[in-house]
Amino acid sequence: MAEPYNRKNIEEAARALRRAGAKVREWQAPDSWANLMQAQHRIMTKEATQSYARERARFSHLFSPIMQNAMVEGDAVNRRQYADAKKRKRVALGQLDDAWEKFDLLLAPSAKGEAPSGLGNTGDPIFNRFWTLLGTPCIALPFNTGPFGLPLSVQLIGPRGRDDQLMAWARWAEQKLA
């Protein structure tokens, strides 16, 4: 789903890291991850309705329209859907644990491409939802610019609970990508 120029940017970053001594190999997320976006959204909205239940009961008029819509979506998630989403998360975590046996970190886009124009939108979170759901630490490093001269970045993803390890890799990668 990344823009073609951003896919090339990720490949260029991988080549630069390889030249700097990293062992770079491709990792393909399992096919079952296609359903993780829906799982992440269901868990996020359901848990938001639970977390903000008291505030919502008293001050619902103070929530932004986007947050109000998220709460309505969370209300619509039934127990079966929520349990299924949590199960998909557990399965994906096991699959990701298998990947950490072969990789120190993963390199991925942090966005589809350049930032959208204006201040009304931060862009599509498509490349962050997996990692948010799975609780993995992520760091976005600036690398190159897109066709309109706006910055692009690459996202480094590390194993859960190993934020310190990811920070060390990010310091190294930042120097090599500069």
PyMOL CGO cylinders between C-alpha atoms (Angstrom):
from pymol import cmd
from pymol.cgo import CYLINDER

trace = [
    CYLINDER, 0.00, 0.00, 0.00, 3.05, 2.27, 0.03, 0.3, 1, 1, 1, 1, 1, 1,
    CYLINDER, 3.05, 2.27, 0.03, 3.45, 4.69, -2.83, 0.3, 1, 1, 1, 1, 1, 1,
    CYLINDER, 3.45, 4.69, -2.83, 5.88, 3.38, -5.48, 0.3, 1, 1, 1, 1, 1, 1,
    CYLINDER, 5.88, 3.38, -5.48, 8.44, 6.08, -4.65, 0.3, 1, 1, 1, 1, 1, 1,
    CYLINDER, 8.44, 6.08, -4.65, 8.26, 5.12, -0.98, 0.3, 1, 1, 1, 1, 1, 1,
    CYLINDER, 8.26, 5.12, -0.98, 8.75, 1.42, -1.75, 0.3, 1, 1, 1, 1, 1, 1,
    CYLINDER, 8.75, 1.42, -1.75, 11.89, 2.41, -3.66, 0.3, 1, 1, 1, 1, 1, 1,
    CYLINDER, 11.89, 2.41, -3.66, 12.96, 4.47, -0.66, 0.3, 1, 1, 1, 1, 1, 1,
    CYLINDER, 12.96, 4.47, -0.66, 12.66, 1.47, 1.67, 0.3, 1, 1, 1, 1, 1, 1,
    CYLINDER, 12.66, 1.47, 1.67, 14.68, -0.65, -0.77, 0.3, 1, 1, 1, 1, 1, 1,
    CYLINDER, 14.68, -0.65, -0.77, 17.32, 2.08, -0.96, 0.3, 1, 1, 1, 1, 1, 1,
    CYLINDER, 17.32, 2.08, -0.96, 17.52, 2.20, 2.85, 0.3, 1, 1, 1, 1, 1, 1,
    CYLINDER, 17.52, 2.20, 2.85, 17.91, -1.59, 2.96, 0.3, 1, 1, 1, 1, 1, 1,
    CYLINDER, 17.91, -1.59, 2.96, 20.75, -1.39, 0.40, 0.3, 1, 1, 1, 1, 1, 1,
    CYLINDER, 20.75, -1.39, 0.40, 22.45, 1.36, 2.41, 0.3, 1, 1, 1, 1, 1, 1,
    CYLINDER, 22.45, 1.36, 2.41, 22.24, -0.71, 5.60, 0.3, 1, 1, 1, 1, 1, 1,
    CYLINDER, 22.24, -0.71, 5.60, 23.55, -3.77, 3.74, 0.3, 1, 1, 1, 1, 1, 1,
    CYLINDER, 23.55, -3.77, 3.74, 26.53, -1.76, 2.46, 0.3, 1, 1, 1, 1, 1, 1,
    CYLINDER, 26.53, -1.76, 2.46, 27.17, -0.69, 6.06, 0.3, 1, 1, 1, 1, 1, 1,
    CYLINDER, 27.17, -0.69, 6.06, 27.40, -4.33, 7.14, 0.3, 1, 1, 1, 1, 1, 1,
    CYLINDER, 27.40, -4.33, 7.14, 23.87, -5.35, 8.05, 0.3, 1, 1, 1, 1, 1, 1,
    CYLINDER, 23.87, -5.35, 8.05, 22.59, -8.72, 6.93, 0.3, 1, 1, 1, 1, 1, 1,
    CYLINDER, 22.59, -8.72, 6.93, 19.40, -7.80, 5.10, 0.3, 1, 1, 1, 1, 1, 1,
    CYLINDER, 19.40, -7.80, 5.10, 16.79, -10.39, 4.17, 0.3, 1, 1, 1, 1, 1, 1,
    CYLINDER, 16.79, -10.39, 4.17, 13.15, -10.13, 3.24, 0.3, 1, 1, 1, 1, 1, 1,
    CYLINDER, 13.15, -10.13, 3.24, 10.47, -11.13, 5.72, 0.3, 1, 1, 1, 1, 1, 1,
    CYLINDER, 10.47, -11.13, 5.72, 6.92, -11.63, 4.55, 0.3, 1, 1, 1, 1, 1, 1,
    CYLINDER, 6.92, -11.63, 4.55, 4.17, -11.18, 7.10, 0.3, 1, 1, 1, 1, 1, 1,
    CYLINDER, 4.17, -11.18, 7.10, 1.94, -14.27, 7.26, 0.3, 1, 1, 1, 1, 1, 1,
    CYLINDER, 1.94, -14.27, 7.26, -1.22, -14.25, 5.13, 0.3, 1, 1, 1, 1, 1, 1,
    CYLINDER, -1.22, -14.25, 5.13, -3.31, -14.32, 8.30, 0.3, 1, 1, 1, 1, 1, 1,
    CYLINDER, -3.31, -14.32, 8.30, -2.11, -10.78, 9.04, 0.3, 1, 1, 1, 1, 1, 1,
    CYLINDER, -2.11, -10.78, 9.04, -4.52, -9.50, 6.37, 0.3, 1, 1, 1, 1, 1, 1,
    CYLINDER, -4.52, -9.50, 6.37, -7.22, -9.62, 9.08, 0.3, 1, 1, 1, 1, 1, 1,
    CYLINDER, -7.22, -9.62, 9.08, -5.13, -7.83, 11.71, 0.3, 1, 1, 1, 1, 1, 1,
    CYLINDER, -5.13, -7.83, 11.71, -6.22, -4.36, 10.64, 0.3, 1, 1, 1, 1, 1, 1,
    CYLINDER, -6.22, -4.36, 10.64, -9.80, -5.19, 11.49, 0.3, 1, 1, 1, 1, 1, 1,
    CYLINDER, -9.80, -5.19, 11.49, -8.70, -6.86, 14.74, 0.3, 1, 1, 1, 1, 1, 1,
    CYLINDER, -8.70, -6.86, 14.74, -6.68, -3.81, 15.74, 0.3, 1, 1, 1, 1, 1, 1,
    CYLINDER, -6.68, -3.81, 15.74, -9.58, -1.48, 15.01, 0.3, 1, 1, 1, 1, 1, 1,
    CYLINDER, -9.58, -1.48, 15.01, -12.06, -3.60, 16.96, 0.3, 1, 1, 1, 1, 1, 1,
    CYLINDER, -12.06, -3.60, 16.96, -9.78, -3.89, 19.98, 0.3, 1, 1, 1, 1, 1, 1,
    CYLINDER, -9.78, -3.89, 19.98, -8.88, -0.19, 19.90, 0.3, 1, 1, 1, 1, 1, 1,
    CYLINDER, -8.88, -0.19, 19.90, -12.46, 1.07, 19.65, 0.3, 1, 1, 1, 1, 1, 1,
    CYLINDER, -12.46, 1.07, 19.65, -13.88, -1.46, 22.14, 0.3, 1, 1, 1, 1, 1, 1,
    CYLINDER, -13.88, -1.46, 22.14, -11.21, -0.68, 24.72, 0.3, 1, 1, 1, 1, 1, 1,
    CYLINDER, -11.21, -0.68, 24.72, -11.64, 3.06, 24.16, 0.3, 1, 1, 1, 1, 1, 1,
    CYLINDER, -11.64, 3.06, 24.16, -15.34, 2.75, 25.02, 0.3, 1, 1, 1, 1, 1, 1,
    CYLINDER, -15.34, 2.75, 25.02, -14.40, 0.86, 28.17, 0.3, 1, 1, 1, 1, 1, 1,
    CYLINDER, -14.40, 0.86, 28.17, -11.61, 3.26, 29.17, 0.3, 1, 1, 1, 1, 1, 1,
    CYLINDER, -11.61, 3.26, 29.17, -13.68, 6.40, 28.65, 0.3, 1, 1, 1, 1, 1, 1,
    CYLINDER, -13.68, 6.40, 28.65, -17.03, 5.08, 29.89, 0.3, 1, 1, 1, 1, 1, 1,
    CYLINDER, -17.03, 5.08, 29.89, -17.21, 7.44, 32.89, 0.3, 1, 1, 1, 1, 1, 1,
    CYLINDER, -17.21, 7.44, 32.89, -16.13, 10.51, 30.96, 0.3, 1, 1, 1, 1, 1, 1,
    CYLINDER, -16.13, 10.51, 30.96, -18.46, 9.64, 28.12, 0.3, 1, 1, 1, 1, 1, 1,
    CYLINDER, -18.46, 9.64, 28.12, -21.43, 9.28, 30.47, 0.3, 1, 1, 1, 1, 1, 1,
    CYLINDER, -21.43, 9.28, 30.47, -20.88, 12.76, 31.89, 0.3, 1, 1, 1, 1, 1, 1,
    CYLINDER, -20.88, 12.76, 31.89, -19.13, 14.72, 29.16, 0.3, 1, 1, 1, 1, 1, 1,
    CYLINDER, -19.13, 14.72, 29.16, -19.86, 13.08, 25.82, 0.3, 1, 1, 1, 1, 1, 1,
    CYLINDER, -19.86, 13.08, 25.82, -20.48, 16.49, 24.29, 0.3, 1, 1, 1, 1, 1, 1,
    CYLINDER, -20.48, 16.49, 24.29, -16.79, 17.34, 24.85, 0.3, 1, 1, 1, 1, 1, 1,
    CYLINDER, -16.79, 17.34, 24.85, -15.48, 14.46, 22.74, 0.3, 1, 1, 1, 1, 1, 1,
    CYLINDER, -15.48, 14.46, 22.74, -14.41, 15.30, 19.20, 0.3, 1, 1, 1, 1, 1, 1,
    CYLINDER, -14.41, 15.30, 19.20, -16.59, 13.99, 16.36, 0.3, 1, 1, 1, 1, 1, 1,
    CYLINDER, -16.59, 13.99, 16.36, -13.82, 11.52, 15.42, 0.3, 1, 1, 1, 1, 1, 1,
    CYLINDER, -13.82, 11.52, 15.42, -13.67, 10.19, 18.97, 0.3, 1, 1, 1, 1, 1, 1,
    CYLINDER, -13.67, 10.19, 18.97, -17.45, 10.02, 19.20, 0.3, 1, 1, 1, 1, 1, 1,
    CYLINDER, -17.45, 10.02, 19.20, -17.53, 7.94, 16.01, 0.3, 1, 1, 1, 1, 1, 1,
    CYLINDER, -17.53, 7.94, 16.01, -14.83, 5.65, 17.39, 0.3, 1, 1, 1, 1, 1, 1,
    CYLINDER, -14.83, 5.65, 17.39, -16.92, 5.13, 20.53, 0.3, 1, 1, 1, 1, 1, 1,
    CYLINDER, -16.92, 5.13, 20.53, -19.99, 4.25, 18.46, 0.3, 1, 1, 1, 1, 1, 1,
    CYLINDER, -19.99, 4.25, 18.46, -17.88, 1.73, 16.54, 0.3, 1, 1, 1, 1, 1, 1,
    CYLINDER, -17.88, 1.73, 16.54, -16.58, 0.33, 19.83, 0.3, 1, 1, 1, 1, 1, 1,
    CYLINDER, -16.58, 0.33, 19.83, -20.13, -0.04, 21.13, 0.3, 1, 1, 1, 1, 1, 1,
    CYLINDER, -20.13, -0.04, 21.13, -20.94, -2.13, 18.05, 0.3, 1, 1, 1, 1, 1, 1,
    CYLINDER, -20.94, -2.13, 18.05, -18.14, -4.66, 18.72, 0.3, 1, 1, 1, 1, 1, 1,
    CYLINDER, -18.14, -4.66, 18.72, -19.79, -7.68, 20.34, 0.3, 1, 1, 1, 1, 1, 1,
    CYLINDER, -19.79, -7.68, 20.34, -18.12, -10.20, 22.67, 0.3, 1, 1, 1, 1, 1, 1,
    CYLINDER, -18.12, -10.20, 22.67, -17.53, -12.75, 19.93, 0.3, 1, 1, 1, 1, 1, 1,
    CYLINDER, -17.53, -12.75, 19.93, -15.89, -10.16, 17.66, 0.3, 1, 1, 1, 1, 1, 1,
    CYLINDER, -15.89, -10.16, 17.66, -13.74, -8.86, 20.49, 0.3, 1, 1, 1, 1, 1, 1,
    CYLINDER, -13.74, -8.86, 20.49, -12.65, -12.38, 21.50, 0.3, 1, 1, 1, 1, 1, 1,
    CYLINDER, -12.65, -12.38, 21.50, -11.86, -13.22, 17.87, 0.3, 1, 1, 1, 1, 1, 1,
    CYLINDER, -11.86, -13.22, 17.87, -9.78, -10.04, 17.51, 0.3, 1, 1, 1, 1, 1, 1,
    CYLINDER, -9.78, -10.04, 17.51, -7.84, -10.88, 20.68, 0.3, 1, 1, 1, 1, 1, 1,
    CYLINDER, -7.84, -10.88, 20.68, -7.25, -14.42, 19.37, 0.3, 1, 1, 1, 1, 1, 1,
    CYLINDER, -7.25, -14.42, 19.37, -5.90, -13.07, 16.07, 0.3, 1, 1, 1, 1, 1, 1,
    CYLINDER, -5.90, -13.07, 16.07, -3.58, -10.85, 18.07, 0.3, 1, 1, 1, 1, 1, 1,
    CYLINDER, -3.58, -10.85, 18.07, -2.26, -13.83, 20.08, 0.3, 1, 1, 1, 1, 1, 1,
    CYLINDER, -2.26, -13.83, 20.08, -1.65, -15.85, 16.90, 0.3, 1, 1, 1, 1, 1, 1,
    CYLINDER, -1.65, -15.85, 16.90, 0.17, -12.93, 15.26, 0.3, 1, 1, 1, 1, 1, 1,
    CYLINDER, 0.17, -12.93, 15.26, 2.34, -12.46, 18.36, 0.3, 1, 1, 1, 1, 1, 1,
    CYLINDER, 2.34, -12.46, 18.36, 3.43, -16.10, 18.12, 0.3, 1, 1, 1, 1, 1, 1,
    CYLINDER, 3.43, -16.10, 18.12, 4.23, -15.66, 14.44, 0.3, 1, 1, 1, 1, 1, 1,
    CYLINDER, 4.23, -15.66, 14.44, 6.20, -12.53, 15.19, 0.3, 1, 1, 1, 1, 1, 1,
    CYLINDER, 6.20, -12.53, 15.19, 8.11, -14.33, 17.94, 0.3, 1, 1, 1, 1, 1, 1,
    CYLINDER, 8.11, -14.33, 17.94, 9.20, -16.80, 15.26, 0.3, 1, 1, 1, 1, 1, 1,
    CYLINDER, 9.20, -16.80, 15.26, 10.50, -13.89, 13.16, 0.3, 1, 1, 1, 1, 1, 1,
    CYLINDER, 10.50, -13.89, 13.16, 12.57, -12.57, 16.08, 0.3, 1, 1, 1, 1, 1, 1,
    CYLINDER, 12.57, -12.57, 16.08, 14.49, -15.84, 16.06, 0.3, 1, 1, 1, 1, 1, 1,
    CYLINDER, 14.49, -15.84, 16.06, 15.85, -14.86, 12.62, 0.3, 1, 1, 1, 1, 1, 1,
    CYLINDER, 15.85, -14.86, 12.62, 15.88, -11.05, 12.71, 0.3, 1, 1, 1, 1, 1, 1,
    CYLINDER, 15.88, -11.05, 12.71, 17.17, -8.33, 15.03, 0.3, 1, 1, 1, 1, 1, 1,
    CYLINDER, 17.17, -8.33, 15.03, 14.74, -5.77, 13.64, 0.3, 1, 1, 1, 1, 1, 1,
    CYLINDER, 14.74, -5.77, 13.64, 12.32, -5.21, 10.81, 0.3, 1, 1, 1, 1, 1, 1,
    CYLINDER, 12.32, -5.21, 10.81, 12.41, -2.35, 8.33, 0.3, 1, 1, 1, 1, 1, 1,
    CYLINDER, 12.41, -2.35, 8.33, 9.11, -1.05, 6.98, 0.3, 1, 1, 1, 1, 1, 1,
    CYLINDER, 9.11, -1.05, 6.98, 7.49, 2.12, 5.69, 0.3, 1, 1, 1, 1, 1, 1,
    CYLINDER, 7.49, 2.12, 5.69, 6.20, 4.45, 8.37, 0.3, 1, 1, 1, 1, 1, 1,
    CYLINDER, 6.20, 4.45, 8.37, 3.63, 6.00, 6.02, 0.3, 1, 1, 1, 1, 1, 1,
    CYLINDER, 3.63, 6.00, 6.02, 2.29, 5.54, 2.50, 0.3, 1, 1, 1, 1, 1, 1,
    CYLINDER, 2.29, 5.54, 2.50, 4.46, 8.38, 1.28, 0.3, 1, 1, 1, 1, 1, 1,
    CYLINDER, 4.46, 8.38, 1.28, 4.98, 12.04, 2.00, 0.3, 1, 1, 1, 1, 1, 1,
    CYLINDER, 4.98, 12.04, 2.00, 2.87, 13.78, 4.62, 0.3, 1, 1, 1, 1, 1, 1,
    CYLINDER, 2.87, 13.78, 4.62, -0.52, 15.02, 3.43, 0.3, 1, 1, 1, 1, 1, 1,
    CYLINDER, -0.52, 15.02, 3.43, -0.80, 18.73, 2.79, 0.3, 1, 1, 1, 1, 1, 1,
    CYLINDER, -0.80, 18.73, 2.79, -2.25, 20.90, 5.51, 0.3, 1, 1, 1, 1, 1, 1,
    CYLINDER, -2.25, 20.90, 5.51, -2.61, 20.40, 9.22, 0.3, 1, 1, 1, 1, 1, 1,
    CYLINDER, -2.61, 20.40, 9.22, -6.01, 18.70, 9.29, 0.3, 1, 1, 1, 1, 1, 1,
    CYLINDER, -6.01, 18.70, 9.29, -4.73, 15.16, 8.85, 0.3, 1, 1, 1, 1, 1, 1,
    CYLINDER, -4.73, 15.16, 8.85, -1.65, 13.22, 9.85, 0.3, 1, 1, 1, 1, 1, 1,
    CYLINDER, -1.65, 13.22, 9.85, -2.16, 10.61, 7.16, 0.3, 1, 1, 1, 1, 1, 1,
    CYLINDER, -2.16, 10.61, 7.16, -3.20, 6.99, 7.02, 0.3, 1, 1, 1, 1, 1, 1,
    CYLINDER, -3.20, 6.99, 7.02, -1.92, 4.96, 10.00, 0.3, 1, 1, 1, 1, 1, 1,
    CYLINDER, -1.92, 4.96, 10.00, -1.84, 1.75, 7.93, 0.3, 1, 1, 1, 1, 1, 1,
    CYLINDER, -1.84, 1.75, 7.93, 1.86, 1.08, 8.58, 0.3, 1, 1, 1, 1, 1, 1,
    CYLINDER, 1.86, 1.08, 8.58, 1.57, 1.57, 12.32, 0.3, 1, 1, 1, 1, 1, 1,
    CYLINDER, 1.57, 1.57, 12.32, -1.53, -0.44, 13.15, 0.3, 1, 1, 1, 1, 1, 1,
    CYLINDER, -1.53, -0.44, 13.15, 0.16, -3.87, 13.19, 0.3, 1, 1, 1, 1, 1, 1,
    CYLINDER, 0.16, -3.87, 13.19, 2.87, -2.68, 15.53, 0.3, 1, 1, 1, 1, 1, 1,
    CYLINDER, 2.87, -2.68, 15.53, 0.45, -0.80, 17.78, 0.3, 1, 1, 1, 1, 1, 1,
    CYLINDER, 0.45, -0.80, 17.78, -1.69, -3.93, 18.12, 0.3, 1, 1, 1, 1, 1, 1,
    CYLINDER, -1.69, -3.93, 18.12, 1.32, -6.16, 18.78, 0.3, 1, 1, 1, 1, 1, 1,
    CYLINDER, 1.32, -6.16, 18.78, 2.97, -3.76, 21.23, 0.3, 1, 1, 1, 1, 1, 1,
    CYLINDER, 2.97, -3.76, 21.23, 6.31, -3.63, 19.46, 0.3, 1, 1, 1, 1, 1, 1,
    CYLINDER, 6.31, -3.63, 19.46, 8.62, -0.64, 19.79, 0.3, 1, 1, 1, 1, 1, 1,
    CYLINDER, 8.62, -0.64, 19.79, 9.04, 1.38, 16.59, 0.3, 1, 1, 1, 1, 1, 1,
    CYLINDER, 9.04, 1.38, 16.59, 11.27, 4.25, 15.54, 0.3, 1, 1, 1, 1, 1, 1,
    CYLINDER, 11.27, 4.25, 15.54, 10.86, 6.27, 12.36, 0.3, 1, 1, 1, 1, 1, 1,
    CYLINDER, 10.86, 6.27, 12.36, 14.07, 7.67, 10.91, 0.3, 1, 1, 1, 1, 1, 1,
    CYLINDER, 14.07, 7.67, 10.91, 14.04, 10.36, 8.24, 0.3, 1, 1, 1, 1, 1, 1,
    CYLINDER, 14.04, 10.36, 8.24, 15.48, 9.12, 4.97, 0.3, 1, 1, 1, 1, 1, 1,
    CYLINDER, 15.48, 9.12, 4.97, 15.25, 11.01, 1.67, 0.3, 1, 1, 1, 1, 1, 1,
    CYLINDER, 15.25, 11.01, 1.67, 12.43, 13.15, 0.34, 0.3, 1, 1, 1, 1, 1, 1,
    CYLINDER, 12.43, 13.15, 0.34, 9.47, 12.45, -1.89, 0.3, 1, 1, 1, 1, 1, 1,
    CYLINDER, 9.47, 12.45, -1.89, 8.44, 13.98, -5.21, 0.3, 1, 1, 1, 1, 1, 1,
    CYLINDER, 8.44, 13.98, -5.21, 7.15, 17.20, -3.54, 0.3, 1, 1, 1, 1, 1, 1,
    CYLINDER, 7.15, 17.20, -3.54, 10.30, 17.65, -1.47, 0.3, 1, 1, 1, 1, 1, 1,
    CYLINDER, 10.30, 17.65, -1.47, 8.69, 16.54, 1.79, 0.3, 1, 1, 1, 1, 1, 1,
    CYLINDER, 8.69, 16.54, 1.79, 10.56, 14.12, 4.02, 0.3, 1, 1, 1, 1, 1, 1,
    CYLINDER, 10.56, 14.12, 4.02, 10.17, 10.37, 3.86, 0.3, 1, 1, 1, 1, 1, 1,
    CYLINDER, 10.17, 10.37, 3.86, 11.13, 7.98, 6.62, 0.3, 1, 1, 1, 1, 1, 1,
    CYLINDER, 11.13, 7.98, 6.62, 11.81, 4.35, 7.31, 0.3, 1, 1, 1, 1, 1, 1,
    CYLINDER, 11.81, 4.35, 7.31, 10.40, 2.58, 10.34, 0.3, 1, 1, 1, 1, 1, 1,
    CYLINDER, 10.40, 2.58, 10.34, 12.49, 0.22, 12.45, 0.3, 1, 1, 1, 1, 1, 1,
    CYLINDER, 12.49, 0.22, 12.45, 10.51, -2.33, 14.44, 0.3, 1, 1, 1, 1, 1, 1,
    CYLINDER, 10.51, -2.33, 14.44, 12.00, -4.33, 17.30, 0.3, 1, 1, 1, 1, 1, 1,
    CYLINDER, 12.00, -4.33, 17.30, 10.91, -7.15, 19.59, 0.3, 1, 1, 1, 1, 1, 1,
    CYLINDER, 10.91, -7.15, 19.59, 8.47, -6.43, 22.41, 0.3, 1, 1, 1, 1, 1, 1,
    CYLINDER, 8.47, -6.43, 22.41, 10.20, -5.43, 25.60, 0.3, 1, 1, 1, 1, 1, 1,
    CYLINDER, 10.20, -5.43, 25.60, 13.47, -4.74, 23.81, 0.3, 1, 1, 1, 1, 1, 1,
    CYLINDER, 13.47, -4.74, 23.81, 13.16, -1.00, 23.37, 0.3, 1, 1, 1, 1, 1, 1,
    CYLINDER, 13.16, -1.00, 23.37, 16.79, -0.56, 24.44, 0.3, 1, 1, 1, 1, 1, 1,
    CYLINDER, 16.79, -0.56, 24.44, 17.97, -2.92, 21.71, 0.3, 1, 1, 1, 1, 1, 1,
    CYLINDER, 17.97, -2.92, 21.71, 15.91, -1.07, 19.10, 0.3, 1, 1, 1, 1, 1, 1,
    CYLINDER, 15.91, -1.07, 19.10, 17.30, 2.27, 20.28, 0.3, 1, 1, 1, 1, 1, 1,
    CYLINDER, 17.30, 2.27, 20.28, 20.85, 0.97, 19.80, 0.3, 1, 1, 1, 1, 1, 1,
    CYLINDER, 20.85, 0.97, 19.80, 20.02, -0.32, 16.31, 0.3, 1, 1, 1, 1, 1, 1,
    CYLINDER, 20.02, -0.32, 16.31, 18.34, 2.99, 15.47, 0.3, 1, 1, 1, 1, 1, 1,
    CYLINDER, 18.34, 2.99, 15.47, 21.42, 4.99, 16.51, 0.3, 1, 1, 1, 1, 1, 1,
    CYLINDER, 21.42, 4.99, 16.51, 23.54, 2.79, 14.26, 0.3, 1, 1, 1, 1, 1, 1,
    CYLINDER, 23.54, 2.79, 14.26, 21.07, 2.96, 11.36, 0.3, 1, 1, 1, 1, 1, 1,
    CYLINDER, 21.07, 2.96, 11.36, 20.67, 6.71, 11.70, 0.3, 1, 1, 1, 1, 1, 1,
    CYLINDER, 20.67, 6.71, 11.70, 24.42, 7.17, 11.17, 0.3, 1, 1, 1, 1, 1, 1,
    CYLINDER, 24.42, 7.17, 11.17, 24.45, 4.86, 8.17, 0.3, 1, 1, 1, 1, 1, 1,
    CYLINDER, 24.45, 4.86, 8.17, 21.41, 6.48, 6.55, 0.3, 1, 1, 1, 1, 1, 1,
    CYLINDER, 21.41, 6.48, 6.55, 22.65, 10.07, 7.07, 0.3, 1, 1, 1, 1, 1, 1,
]
cmd.load_cgo(trace, "trace")
